[in-house]
Amino acid sequence: MTDGFSVEKIPWQINANPHSLGRPLNMVALLLTKRARKIALTEKNLHVLNILTHDLWCRDSNHDTEVTLFPSLFMFFMFFMFFLDFHLLTFPGTLAYIGPGAGFALAGSFLAVFGALVSAISMLLLWPIRRLLRILFKRHPPRKPRFKRIVILGLDGLDHKLTTRLLAEGKLPNLAALQTQGSFQALGSTLPPISPVAWSTFQTGVNPGKHNIFDFLTPDEKTYLPKLSSVEIRSGSRHIGIGPWKITWHKPDVRMLRKSQPFWKVLSQYGIFNCILRVPITFPPEKLHGVQLSAMCVPDLRGTQGTFSQYTTYPKVEDKKTGGEVHRVQRRGDLIMGDLLGPPQPTKPDQGSLKLPFTVRIQKSGAAVLTIGGTKYPLKQGEYTDWIPVRFRAGWGVSIQGLCRWLLLETDPEFNLYVTPIHLDPEHPAMAIGYPAVYPIYLAKKQGPYATLGLAEDTWGLSEQVLEDEHFLQQCTDIDRERESMFFDGLDKVPEGLCVCVFDGTDRIQHMFWRYLDEAHPARPTEVPVRFQTTIEDLYVRMDQLVGRTMARCENHPTLLMVLSDHGFNTFRRGVDLNRWLEENGYLVVHETQRDQDYLAGIDWSQTKAFAIGLTGIFLNLRGKFAQGIVEPEDEAQQLRDEIAGRLARLVDPKTNDAAIKRVYQAIKAYRGPYKENAPDLIVGYAEGYRVSWDAAVGRTSHTLFHDNLKAWSGDHCVDPSVVPGVLFCNHAISSESPRLLDLAPTVLDLFGCPIPEYMDGKPLVVGEQQSVAADVVPPPFTPEACVA
Amino acid sequence: MLIGMTIWLNQIATAIANLVLAPLAWIPGGLSLTLLAAITGLVMLVVIKYTSHQPALQYTRNQIKANLLALSLFKDHLGVGFRVQGALLWGAVRLLGLSVVPMLVMTIPMYLLFSQLSLWFQSRPLTVGQQTIVTVQFGAGQERSVAAIQLNALATPAAMVTSGPVRVTSKNKVCWTIQAQHPGLHDLVFQVGETHFTKEISIGESAMPVSIQRPPRQLTAVLVHPREQPFASDSPVQSIEIDYPRRPPTWVTGSDWWMVYWFLASMVIALLARPFLKVHF
């Protein structure tokens, strides 16, 4: 064929399709067509496919339909992305990934829209089936619940007396509205009225003899060293390897020491949903129907209850501070280098802590740049950074992650930097801090990083004079804001069921700022800065506003709203050194050379019959209970209890001539239940203005019985329960007189129509209807006796 | 104007690709494609990092993840479920909005890269002695030219005409069967009267760019065939095409699969590099 001849179509021309870029795109497009899907991938059919492809191609090459390529390209793209994202969506870590190009981002977004629609439709279709299964197989409350939703807003330490006063002054309009709608009463706390005990009673509905929490600390029976009373964190070792080659790593083994069960566990058994946020003594988290975020006793990344760090060039700062560490650093020009201390080495704990180096470059006076983990963060004097993630490398591919905030205190003439305790990163928690385990992650995704440490507000930082008042206040308000965000999210997500959230800021701020409220406080400065004169009043107003916002969110739901506190507050002017009193009265012997040592180290146990440690208790050195006990448990012990209680109750402060102690309780009589033996033998109910001294609380014995409290920690509630009742507001009338914290658990169970377990000590409160007309409600009189469980 | 700009961009891209992609000739196909995918993935990451609103992207992604978790955490109440779905949908729409800027920025470079890569990986050059078909497409009303065109064998020593021309007058096409003679990149020269038209031909065992078509001056064609200058709109010849053989079907460098592999490999690299480059998308 050397010369041309004309044909319409010659057979070989069919196969003369160019293998151009357009071809595979068209092939995929064709695969999506009904026609092509019917074609099996046999050789014959591939040929047919080829023909079809060619048809499309020919049209392209003839430029009849230029557009065919682009729909094909788009379809290929979407087809490819569908498969890709289908797989990627199955991996949470790669969920966000949408390809190397921005086009992928676009397609990924389309897919997310598509996924959301599919998910919504499937949820709608599956809901009747799930509902039916629940009706058929789930347990239901025997009685009809009175309320679809119960919301309990806990304001730790909100004082009854102060609240009453501010209500009368018209400064708490939202709480006043709540009172008008329902009721406001004093709420009897527990013995002792301290948070771990009180919140344990709140959640279990039993007295401490049944839930086993009597104080923050309890002495170890072998070593007398104080340990946390509510949780035991042990370093468990695990091994992996073959023969002599073994890798050992240490993982904390966390055990809850609180006994009995929270009432939301009972609710869970009846299929009622619970959202439990930051209620103290819920760590480690327990299984429930709903969600829970743990609070008090959640450790920091170092395994402590909160250790702040100070990096300074000041030469005269003490190395040791309670609740924190001071690291002396050197300034080289504008550069300061330091190491942030993290958790112990997981494989070799004896080699100390993991370290994360950081640098601070001072740019000008009051401004610097922090570089940690390869990221730079600006530091401005007096302003906290946001939460900064820190990652400690614990081995190849293993890291432990935390969060902390940094505060540049000073750049000239000396450098001074404060770092909060390193909180567990809620997005990557080193241990479970919520239930289900993804709930803290959900919150972190929803609202950003947040404080996870049990005692999140760094009171020691202020008490040890590393922080200024305003720095501490800033911490508290920031944490409250985070808490409010998660609480309101809980309210949004739980239209039916129980929602409980506890705010701790009220307690911490009153602890630290009472000196500005109490004009006779020894720690009160001569001139109180204007901005701090009404700090506590401002706090109450702020909490009132929170209550207002909560009420607004409950308006459209049939909700029973309770606002309560676990105890009230009181001034702490004078500390009583119980160990000194025991020494003076011949019950305790101290080696003079070891008098200043913490944790009962200087005590001669062979001659000591009683000792004090913790915030409210005196322990008898009982034979059979303590390793070096000398007091016989039966008659001698009882005689000793009577004797000490009688003499101590007559203790008078020589400086004021006031009785320092209101009443001394014997645990054996005050508590009922299987764990009352673990309680201190005597619980001291201090009078207003008194508390155990700082020395005695940590097991030291000083030279004097009474001490002026000169610390910023100036308010307290470790006194007689009658001195510090809490508050109970409800948007429905509560006609029961003298309600107690103990009664809340049975009340909630009763309102949800669930049977009240027999072991519970509390009685359900009588909850009436909401009062629609404003009534002149007068809070019922408060009776101190009602406080004691 | 758009076509002109595309042609101009193609010229620049081709010039750069001739330099940058030249080492592909000596590197095995799979390795070179993997290398390119890695570079693509990393470059895309960097581009996304600096052209997108990273905090907003991170926030939106986190909201989407939170809502996905909320679906499993709060499934008791249908109303809550729907609200979460709504939030999920809104998050997706927001993400879409946030992706527009990087998408716009990346569209042209991605197109240029993709079309240049297709020259190297979509088809195989002719081997010496191999026969194939060359098709010249004329514009409408060019019957004279269809009759007059010749493949100038003297000016085209790289290939020998073994049959043709076959003139398909109804479609204004003329075809030849040619046999590759000498390895390398050469030009086929066609003559219509006094006018010469050229088409690049790739012959040899080593990797080299393969331009399937010298395109007409039309956007779709210019986009897909970037290497050679398009014919002018008033040119009697509208396109010249060579039927190159497909690459052997492998999952890495097969004629169609190289794209899939390139996409996947670049994504894997991007995923692995994401934490180090601290990019949110």
Interface residues (C-beta under 8 A of the other chain):
Chain A: M1 T2 D3 G4 F5 S6 V7 E8 K9 I10 W12 Q13 A16 N17 P18 H19 S20 L21 G22 R23 P24 M27 D60 S61 N62 H63 E66 V67 L69 F70 F80 L84 P92 T94 L95 A96 Y97 I98 G99 P100 G101 A102 G103 F104 A105 L106 G108 S109 F110 A112 V113 G115 A116 L117 S119 A120 M123 L124 W127 R130 F273 V291 T375 P436 V438 Y439 I441 Y442 L443 K445 K446 G448 D492 K493 V494 P495 E496 G497
Chain B: T40 G41 M44 L45 V47 I48 T51 R61 N62 Q63 I64 K65 A66 L68 L69 A70 L71 S72 L73 F74 K75 D76 H77 L78 G79 V80 G81 F82 R83 Q85 L88 L89 G91 A92 V93 L95 L96 S99 V100 V101 P102 M103 L104 V105 M106 T107 M110 S115 S118 Q122 S123 I133 T135 Q137 A147 S163 G164 P165 V166 R167 V168 T169 S170 K171 V174 C175 I212 Q213 P216 Q218 L219 T220 A221 V224 H225 Q238 S239 E241 I242 D243 Y244 P245 R246 S255 D256 M259 V260 F263 L264 S266 M267 I269 A270 L271 R274 K278 H280 F281
